């Protein structure tokens, strides 16, 4: 596998190619539980400390926290946007108007020896409108602008504005990964350089990217939609969904979704990728948007994930998905 490093104006830009592999022992991805909730456009999900499941909709006016003891709780976010008329009386699950939405698409988190860092990322699909972020540092919450950061990455990767649409994120002990939908790219920035950007606005000098070739359904190729880091397996688990659209931003008819795993020791290939099925084993029509890893109850050859799906109708699905067997 060829690995190319290019130096451009002091920027270290690296590229590798990732392609779907034909595997003989592909795990199954099946929904073990599913619930439709009156919360809009659930695009981002992450497991916070104390096992709270944080969910953020791309046009939601508040963050949803699902706690095993407290239940559903709505949390204010530091952006106020106008709410669409028909949802003004809904309160906690109200939607912001489309032209003003900040398009929250993903979370990433990192815990050092003292602090818990959580970031929410806008998609960046519209310059100066969807390139904002939120930074939770323990109990403090801050607005952040991703405009210069996204512009720098986009120009480094020679992508035009229409091709930039960040849908997933994950953070390891050393690297922040951002997932672009279409073209499907796994973008890696050293964690220390991401932290320097947050602290002093210094743009990253090192960017590595992997081009991902995903499966298709009815000739429409899947696009990346979510990611989670598993420290134990040293892997990135990811979701990808298929819609009838050739536009990387616009929605279309939903055809289905996939879940897969990429080992950090070999970003040049999938460990496996599987289409999402229902409990009978039949493919299910849903648009997975996020994936996160709750505490596992046992050490069997399977794993349980928390996932969200955007129904494109002002409601969302929250799911538990079982992957088995896993080596």
PADOMI-404076 format. One line per field, with one value per residue (C-alpha): residue number from 1; y, z, x; residue in three letters. Coordinates in nm, 2 decimals. Example, Ala and Ser with C-alpha at 12.3 -4.5 7.8 and 13.67 -1.06 7.14 Angstrom:
<pts>
num: 1, 2
v: -0.45, -0.11
w: 0.78, 0.71
u: 1.23, 1.37
residuo: ALA, SER
</pts>
This chain:
<pts>
num: 1, 2, 3, 4, 5, 6, 7, 8, 9, 10, 11, 12, 13, 14, 15, 16, 17, 18, 19, 20, 21, 22, 23, 24, 25, 26, 27, 28, 29, 30, 31, 32, 33, 34, 35, 36, 37, 38, 39, 40, 41, 42, 43, 44, 45, 46, 47, 48, 49, 50, 51, 52, 53, 54, 55, 56, 57, 58, 59, 60, 61, 62, 63, 64, 65, 66, 67, 68, 69, 70, 71, 72, 73, 74, 75, 76, 77, 78, 79, 80, 81, 82, 83, 84, 85, 86, 87, 88, 89, 90, 91, 92, 93, 94, 95, 96, 97, 98, 99, 100, 101, 102, 103, 104, 105, 106, 107, 108, 109, 110, 111, 112, 113, 114, 115, 116, 117, 118, 119, 120, 121, 122, 123, 124, 125, 126, 127, 128, 129, 130, 131, 132, 133, 134, 135, 136, 137, 138, 139, 140, 141, 142, 143, 144, 145, 146, 147, 148, 149, 150, 151, 152, 153, 154, 155, 156, 157, 158, 159, 160, 161, 162, 163, 164, 165, 166, 167, 168, 169, 170, 171, 172, 173, 174, 175, 176, 177, 178, 179, 180, 181, 182, 183, 184, 185, 186, 187, 188, 189, 190, 191, 192, 193, 194, 195, 196, 197, 198, 199, 200, 201, 202, 203, 204, 205, 206, 207, 208, 209, 210, 211, 212, 213, 214, 215, 216, 217, 218, 219, 220, 221, 222, 223, 224, 225, 226, 227, 228, 229, 230, 231, 232, 233, 234, 235, 236, 237, 238, 239, 240, 241, 242, 243, 244, 245, 246, 247, 248, 249, 250, 251, 252, 253, 254, 255, 256, 257, 258, 259, 260, 261, 262, 263, 264, 265, 266, 267, 268, 269, 270, 271, 272, 273, 274, 275, 276, 277, 278, 279, 280, 281, 282, 283, 284, 285, 286, 287, 288, 289, 290, 291, 292, 293, 294, 295, 296, 297, 298, 299, 300, 301, 302, 303, 304, 305, 306, 307, 308, 309, 310, 311, 312, 313, 314, 315, 316, 317, 318, 319, 320, 321, 322, 323, 324, 325, 326, 327
v: 0.00, 0.33, 0.61, 0.96, 1.26, 1.61, 1.93, 2.24, 2.58, 2.41, 2.18, 1.81, 1.64, 1.27, 1.04, 0.67, 0.48, 0.27, 0.03, -0.21, -0.56, -0.89, -1.06, -1.42, -1.37, -1.04, -0.98, -0.92, -0.58, -0.61, -0.38, -0.51, -0.22, 0.09, 0.38, 0.68, 1.00, 1.35, 1.50, 1.64, 1.53, 1.34, 1.36, 1.34, 1.11, 1.05, 0.87, 1.12, 1.04, 0.87, 0.69, 0.97, 0.95, 1.29, 1.35, 1.66, 1.72, 1.91, 2.17, 2.11, 2.40, 2.20, 1.90, 1.58, 1.39, 1.03, 0.91, 0.56, 0.70, 1.05, 0.97, 1.24, 1.58, 1.88, 2.10, 2.46, 2.52, 2.85, 2.94, 3.10, 3.05, 3.12, 2.83, 2.73, 2.84, 2.51, 2.40, 2.71, 2.55, 2.23, 2.37, 2.13, 1.94, 2.25, 2.28, 2.58, 2.71, 2.55, 2.86, 2.94, 2.60, 2.54, 2.18, 2.00, 1.66, 1.50, 1.48, 1.40, 1.37, 1.33, 1.28, 1.38, 1.33, 1.62, 1.73, 1.59, 1.77, 1.73, 1.90, 1.93, 2.01, 2.18, 2.02, 2.32, 2.26, 2.63, 2.87, 3.13, 2.95, 2.59, 2.62, 2.67, 2.44, 2.39, 2.31, 2.16, 2.17, 1.99, 2.21, 2.51, 2.55, 2.77, 2.87, 2.81, 2.92, 2.65, 2.88, 2.92, 2.56, 2.41, 2.65, 2.55, 2.18, 2.21, 2.41, 2.16, 1.87, 2.07, 2.04, 2.30, 2.43, 2.20, 1.89, 1.98, 1.82, 1.68, 1.41, 1.22, 1.27, 1.07, 1.14, 0.90, 0.98, 1.13, 1.21, 1.39, 1.22, 1.41, 1.22, 1.39, 1.25, 1.27, 1.23, 0.99, 1.09, 1.00, 1.32, 1.29, 1.59, 1.54, 1.61, 1.85, 2.06, 2.06, 2.17, 2.45, 2.57, 2.59, 2.76, 3.02, 2.98, 2.82, 2.62, 2.26, 2.19, 1.82, 1.67, 1.30, 1.18, 0.84, 0.81, 0.55, 0.36, 0.25, 0.00, 0.10, 0.02, 0.04, 0.21, 0.49, 0.48, 0.52, 0.83, 0.84, 0.96, 0.89, 0.75, 0.63, 0.53, 0.20, 0.22, -0.16, -0.27, 0.03, 0.08, 0.33, 0.21, 0.41, 0.44, 0.51, 0.57, 0.57, 0.82, 0.87, 1.19, 1.29, 1.61, 1.57, 1.81, 1.75, 1.47, 1.20, 0.88, 0.66, 0.32, 0.18, 0.20, 0.02, -0.02, -0.10, -0.11, 0.03, -0.08, 0.21, -0.02, -0.04, 0.24, 0.10, -0.14, -0.22, -0.48, -0.54, -0.36, -0.49, -0.37, -0.30, -0.56, -0.60, -0.88, -1.12, -1.06, -0.86, -0.53, -0.23, 0.11, 0.37, 0.65, 0.60, 0.93, 0.85, 0.56, 0.55, 0.28, 0.23, 0.03, -0.34, -0.57, -0.88, -0.99, -1.21, -1.21, -0.94, -0.56, -0.33, 0.02, 0.32, 0.48, 0.75, 0.78, 1.10, 1.03, 1.36, 1.43, 1.62, 1.29, 1.06, 0.70, 0.59, 0.23, -0.04, -0.23, -0.56, -0.66, -1.02, -1.21, -1.00, -1.16
w: 0.00, -0.11, 0.14, 0.01, 0.20, 0.05, 0.19, 0.10, 0.25, 0.57, 0.60, 0.62, 0.42, 0.41, 0.22, 0.22, 0.05, 0.22, 0.02, 0.11, 0.15, 0.08, 0.42, 0.48, 0.85, 0.86, 1.19, 1.19, 1.29, 1.44, 1.63, 1.97, 2.07, 1.90, 2.01, 1.82, 2.03, 1.98, 1.95, 1.61, 1.38, 1.62, 1.44, 1.72, 2.01, 2.28, 2.61, 2.88, 3.23, 3.47, 3.16, 3.04, 2.67, 2.51, 2.19, 1.98, 1.67, 1.38, 1.41, 1.78, 2.02, 2.32, 2.39, 2.51, 2.79, 2.87, 3.21, 3.34, 3.67, 3.59, 3.25, 2.98, 3.05, 2.83, 2.85, 2.71, 2.45, 2.41, 2.08, 2.04, 1.70, 1.58, 1.62, 1.34, 1.39, 1.41, 1.69, 1.90, 2.17, 2.18, 2.42, 2.48, 2.15, 1.93, 1.59, 1.46, 1.12, 0.84, 0.70, 1.05, 1.18, 1.29, 1.17, 1.47, 1.33, 1.57, 1.91, 2.01, 2.36, 2.54, 2.91, 3.04, 3.39, 3.52, 3.27, 3.05, 2.71, 2.49, 2.15, 1.92, 1.56, 1.30, 0.95, 0.79, 0.48, 0.46, 0.52, 0.80, 0.89, 0.99, 1.10, 1.47, 1.76, 2.13, 2.39, 2.73, 2.96, 3.27, 3.39, 3.17, 2.82, 2.55, 2.19, 1.94, 1.58, 1.34, 1.04, 1.00, 1.11, 0.85, 0.58, 0.64, 0.63, 0.32, 0.13, 0.24, 0.10, -0.22, -0.15, -0.27, -0.03, -0.17, -0.10, 0.27, 0.51, 0.84, 0.97, 1.23, 1.48, 1.73, 1.95, 2.06, 2.30, 2.02, 1.73, 1.64, 1.35, 1.14, 0.89, 0.57, 0.41, 0.04, -0.07, 0.22, 0.40, 0.73, 0.83, 1.11, 1.31, 1.60, 1.92, 2.05, 1.73, 1.77, 2.14, 2.02, 1.78, 2.07, 2.30, 2.08, 1.73, 1.57, 1.26, 1.24, 1.05, 1.00, 0.83, 0.73, 0.53, 0.41, 0.12, 0.19, -0.07, 0.09, -0.03, -0.22, -0.23, -0.56, -0.72, -0.45, -0.25, 0.13, 0.30, 0.64, 0.92, 1.26, 1.46, 1.80, 1.94, 2.12, 2.33, 2.42, 2.06, 1.93, 1.66, 1.51, 1.48, 1.22, 1.06, 0.70, 0.54, 0.19, 0.05, -0.30, -0.37, -0.56, -0.34, -0.04, 0.16, 0.05, 0.20, -0.02, 0.01, 0.28, 0.16, 0.45, 0.67, 0.75, 1.06, 1.03, 1.21, 1.12, 1.32, 1.41, 1.34, 0.97, 0.84, 0.48, 0.51, 0.69, 0.96, 0.86, 0.74, 0.77, 0.67, 0.95, 0.99, 1.21, 1.47, 1.20, 0.99, 0.71, 0.60, 0.77, 0.61, 0.85, 0.84, 1.11, 1.22, 1.52, 1.72, 2.07, 2.31, 2.64, 2.92, 2.82, 3.06, 2.97, 2.78, 2.52, 2.15, 2.09, 2.15, 2.22, 2.07, 2.12, 1.79, 1.66, 1.34, 1.19, 1.04, 0.84, 0.99, 1.31, 1.51, 1.58, 1.66, 1.94, 1.92, 2.08, 1.82, 1.87, 1.67, 1.68, 1.67, 1.72, 1.75
u: 0.00, 0.15, 0.17, 0.24, 0.35, 0.32, 0.45, 0.25, 0.35, 0.47, 0.16, 0.23, -0.05, -0.06, -0.29, -0.39, -0.67, -0.93, -1.15, -1.42, -1.28, -1.47, -1.47, -1.57, -1.66, -1.85, -2.03, -2.41, -2.54, -2.89, -3.12, -3.20, -3.42, -3.56, -3.77, -3.90, -3.88, -4.02, -3.67, -3.57, -3.29, -3.07, -2.74, -2.47, -2.43, -2.17, -2.14, -2.05, -1.91, -2.16, -2.30, -2.52, -2.60, -2.58, -2.78, -2.78, -3.00, -2.87, -3.15, -3.24, -3.28, -3.15, -2.93, -3.10, -2.93, -3.06, -2.94, -3.01, -3.13, -3.27, -3.42, -3.47, -3.33, -3.29, -2.98, -2.94, -2.67, -2.49, -2.66, -3.00, -3.16, -3.52, -3.77, -4.00, -4.36, -4.53, -4.30, -4.30, -4.51, -4.31, -4.05, -3.76, -3.78, -3.84, -3.66, -3.47, -3.56, -3.36, -3.19, -3.06, -2.97, -2.61, -2.62, -2.47, -2.35, -2.11, -1.94, -1.59, -1.44, -1.11, -1.03, -0.69, -0.57, -0.78, -1.04, -1.32, -1.33, -1.64, -1.68, -1.98, -1.91, -2.12, -2.11, -1.94, -2.16, -2.24, -1.96, -2.03, -2.35, -2.27, -1.91, -1.96, -1.89, -1.95, -1.68, -1.77, -1.47, -1.60, -1.89, -1.80, -1.95, -1.81, -1.89, -1.62, -1.58, -1.46, -1.46, -1.08, -1.01, -1.25, -1.13, -0.77, -0.86, -1.07, -0.81, -0.54, -0.74, -0.83, -1.21, -1.46, -1.72, -1.99, -1.78, -1.72, -1.97, -1.84, -2.07, -1.86, -1.59, -1.38, -1.08, -0.81, -0.53, -0.33, -0.56, -0.88, -1.06, -1.32, -1.53, -1.64, -1.96, -1.90, -1.63, -1.59, -1.27, -1.12, -0.93, -0.67, -0.53, -0.28, -0.46, -0.20, -0.24, -0.62, -0.58, -0.34, -0.61, -0.86, -0.61, -0.44, -0.60, -0.29, -0.39, -0.27, 0.05, -0.02, -0.32, -0.35, -0.65, -0.78, -1.01, -1.29, -1.48, -1.81, -2.07, -2.38, -2.75, -2.94, -2.63, -2.63, -2.31, -2.31, -2.17, -2.00, -2.24, -2.08, -1.79, -1.67, -1.33, -1.29, -0.98, -0.99, -0.99, -0.79, -1.05, -1.29, -1.64, -1.84, -2.18, -2.27, -2.61, -2.75, -2.99, -3.13, -2.94, -2.63, -2.59, -2.37, -2.59, -2.95, -3.17, -3.32, -3.52, -3.35, -3.23, -3.04, -2.73, -2.40, -2.18, -1.81, -1.48, -1.14, -0.83, -0.60, -0.31, -0.41, -0.62, -0.57, -0.87, -1.19, -1.17, -1.53, -1.85, -2.21, -2.55, -2.79, -3.06, -3.37, -3.40, -3.51, -3.20, -3.37, -3.22, -3.38, -3.46, -3.31, -3.06, -2.80, -2.64, -2.43, -2.27, -2.13, -2.01, -2.19, -2.03, -2.03, -2.20, -2.00, -1.69, -1.87, -1.79, -2.05, -2.08, -2.37, -2.38, -2.61, -2.71, -2.94, -3.13, -3.28, -3.62, -3.63, -3.98, -3.90, -3.86, -3.57, -3.50, -3.27, -3.15, -2.94, -2.75, -2.58, -2.27, -2.17, -1.95, -1.64, -1.30
residuo: UNK, UNK, UNK, UNK, UNK, UNK, UNK, UNK, UNK, UNK, UNK, UNK, UNK, UNK, UNK, UNK, UNK, UNK, UNK, UNK, UNK, UNK, UNK, UNK, UNK, UNK, UNK, UNK, UNK, UNK, UNK, UNK, UNK, UNK, UNK, UNK, UNK, UNK, UNK, UNK, UNK, UNK, UNK, UNK, UNK, UNK, UNK, UNK, UNK, UNK, UNK, UNK, UNK, UNK, UNK, UNK, UNK, UNK, UNK, UNK, UNK, UNK, UNK, UNK, UNK, UNK, UNK, UNK, UNK, UNK, UNK, UNK, UNK, UNK, UNK, UNK, UNK, UNK, UNK, UNK, UNK, UNK, UNK, UNK, UNK, UNK, UNK, UNK, UNK, UNK, UNK, UNK, UNK, UNK, UNK, UNK, UNK, UNK, UNK, UNK, UNK, UNK, UNK, UNK, UNK, UNK, UNK, UNK, UNK, UNK, UNK, UNK, UNK, UNK, UNK, UNK, UNK, UNK, UNK, UNK, UNK, UNK, UNK, UNK, UNK, UNK, UNK, UNK, UNK, UNK, UNK, UNK, UNK, UNK, UNK, UNK, UNK, UNK, UNK, UNK, UNK, UNK, UNK, UNK, UNK, UNK, UNK, UNK, UNK, UNK, UNK, UNK, UNK, UNK, UNK, UNK, UNK, UNK, UNK, UNK, UNK, UNK, UNK, UNK, UNK, UNK, UNK, UNK, UNK, UNK, UNK, UNK, UNK, UNK, UNK, UNK, UNK, UNK, UNK, UNK, UNK, UNK, UNK, UNK, UNK, UNK, UNK, UNK, UNK, UNK, UNK, UNK, UNK, UNK, UNK, UNK, UNK, UNK, UNK, UNK, UNK, UNK, UNK, UNK, UNK, UNK, UNK, UNK, UNK, UNK, UNK, UNK, UNK, UNK, UNK, UNK, UNK, UNK, UNK, UNK, UNK, UNK, UNK, UNK, UNK, UNK, UNK, UNK, UNK, UNK, UNK, UNK, UNK, UNK, UNK, UNK, UNK, UNK, UNK, UNK, UNK, UNK, UNK, UNK, UNK, UNK, UNK, UNK, UNK, UNK, UNK, UNK, UNK, UNK, UNK, UNK, UNK, UNK, UNK, UNK, UNK, UNK, UNK, UNK, UNK, UNK, UNK, UNK, UNK, UNK, UNK, UNK, UNK, UNK, UNK, UNK, UNK, UNK, UNK, UNK, UNK, UNK, UNK, UNK, UNK, UNK, UNK, UNK, UNK, UNK, UNK, UNK, UNK, UNK, UNK, UNK, UNK, UNK, UNK, UNK, UNK, UNK, UNK, UNK, UNK, UNK, UNK, UNK, UNK, UNK, UNK, UNK, UNK, UNK, UNK, UNK, UNK, UNK, UNK, UNK, UNK, UNK, UNK, UNK, UNK, UNK, UNK
</pts>
